[in-house]
Amino acid sequence: MMRKQPQQQRAKIIVEHVLQAAQQCIAQEGLIYLTTPKIAERSGVSVGSIYQYFENKEQIVEELLLRKSEQLGIALKQAVVEQGDQEIHDIIPLTIQFGFDMLKADQGFLIEILKHWHVYSHSGASQVLEKHFFEVGMYLFNRYYRHWDFETLKNRSFVIINSTLFTMMRYVSNNNFLITEQQLKLELSMMILAYLDAKAIGEN
């Protein structure tokens, strides 16, 4: 949580400048080199003014991530709704591509964050992102697999969203893989579609 929520328009603009400056510093120099004086210099906001709203640089990153997660989640929901007239076999690869594009946006800001994900994996931002993605899964799979009961829908959405998200995040934050991004998108799509169409163990 921020130390103080901005109420006036001027205060909101100050906070926005601080968050944008932090994002640029992280994308260009790396998270470990981020300091409050650097944010102050880039944003044109004094260190004293920054401390009115944020206790430290960690709180700035947390607020930035929270906002980014909210934006990303809403954008994904919008993208899935707009693909409403397409087949599930087409929507899955498009959604994965959208995810990769979002992760690589903002000069690689999120990729840099993902390299330090152990610090943020239990943060509010992480929970916001997981909630949005889970809701997307529930909405999408319910549209094409209406015969599933709620438990099946919930369980399969959870497994697909988490395994896909983890794999994508792991891939973009570590470039030592032997698989290309194109191949990974194809394999993930095949895996998800096979799992969606699989019969439960014990079914005839």
N, C-alpha and C positions, 0 to 999 in steps of 0.2 A: 504493500500500500504506500501511496505517496504520503509525504509528511503533511502536505496541505493541498487540497484540491483547488485549482484556479477557478474563481467565480467570475471576475470581470474579463471582458474580451481581451484587454491588454495582457492580463496574466496568462490567459489561454494561449496567446500568441508566443509569449516568452517560453512557456512549457513546450510548445510545438517546436520552436527553434532549438531548444536544448535536446529534444528527442531526435530531431533530424540530424543535428551535429553528431550526436552519439552514434547514430546509425552509420553515418559516413566515416567516422573514425574507425569503427569496428570493421566495416567492409574494406577500407583501404589499408589499415595498419594492423588489424588483428585485435581480438578481444583482450589479450593479455597486456597490450600496450595502452589500453584505454585509461585515461586519468581525467579527473574533474577539471583541472586547468586546461587540458587539451579541448575538452568539450566547451569550456568557457570561451577559449580563444576562437574556436571555429564558429560558435553560435553568436558571438558578440554579446553574450549575457555574462555578467560578472559572477565570479565564484560565490560571492555572498548572496546574490539573487537566486542562484541555483539551489543553494542550501535552504532557502525559504521553502522550496517545494520537495526537495529530495535530500535524504539523510546522507547518501553516499552514491558512488557511481553504480553500485549493484542495484540500488533502487531505481536508478534511471534505466538500466538495462531491463529490469523486471517490468517496468511500465511500458517500455518500448515493445517488449515481447508480447505483453498482454494485448496491446493494440494491434500488433501484427497478426497475432493468432486469431483475433476477432475478425479482422479484415479478410484473412485467408479463408477462414471457415465460411463466412458469408459469400465470398466470391465462388467457392467450390459449390455451395448450395445452388447459387444462381446458375452456374455452368451446367449442373446436372438437370435442373428444371428446364433450361433452354434446350437440352438434348432430348426432351420428352417424347418426340415422335420416332426416335431411332431404336434399333434393336439393341438388346443388352450386350451382344457380341461386339457391337460398334462402340457403345458407351464406355465400356470398361477401358479399352486402350486410350480413348480420348480423355477420360478422367485421369488416368495415370500420367499421360502427357501433360495435362494441366497441372498436376501435382509437381512434376519435375520443373515446369516453367516457373511456378510460384516459388519453389525452393531456390531457384537460381536468380530470381529477380533482385532488384535493389543492390546491384554490384556484388552479389554473393553474400549479402549480410547474414541470411539465415544459415548458409553453409558454414560460415565462420562460427556462428552460435552452436551449430550441431557438433562441431569438433570438441565442444566443451559441454555436451548435453548432459553429462553426469551431474553437472551443477544445477541444471534447470529441469531435469526430468520430473521432479515432484512439485514444480512451481505452478502457480495459478494459470500461467500461460499454457503450460502443457495440458492442464485439465480442460481449459477452454477449447483447445485444438482437438483433443480427443472427443469431447462432447459433440462438437460440430461434425467431425468425421463420422462418428457413430450414428448421429441423426441422419446424415447423408446415406449411409449404408442401409439403415432401417427403411428410409423412404424409397430408395432405389430398388432394393431387393423385394420389398413388399409390392412394388409396381409390377414386377415380372414373375414373382413366385407367390401368387395369391393363395395357393393351396397350402403353403406352410402355416403351421400354427405359430403363435406369438413366440414361444420358447425357441423354436427352430430359427425363426427370423432373427431373434435377439442374439442367439449363440453364434450363428453363422456370420452375422454382421460384425460381431465383436472380433472373431478370429480373422476374417478377411481384412478389416480395417487395420487392426494392430499389426498383423504380419506384413501387410503391404507397406504401411507407413514406416515400420521399423526397417524393412529392407531398403526402401528408398532413401531414408535418412542416413542409413549406414553407408549406402553407396555414394551419395553426394558429399559426405564428409570425409571419405577416405578414397583417394584416387588410385590405390594400388591394385585394383581389381583386374582380373583377366577378361571380364565380360564387358562388352560395350553397352552404352546406355540403350541403344536401339534393341539389342538382344535382351537386355534385362526387361524392357517394357513388354516385349513379345512373350518372354517366359512368365512374367507376372500375370499377364492377361490370360495365358493358357492355364496357369495354375488356378486362378480365381474362377474361371469359367468351368473348369473340370470339377472344382469343389462345389460350385453352385448346383451343378447337375448331378452330383454324386448322390446315390441312395444312402440312407443312414444304415449303419451296421445292424444287421438283423432284419432289415426289410427284405421282402421278396422281389 
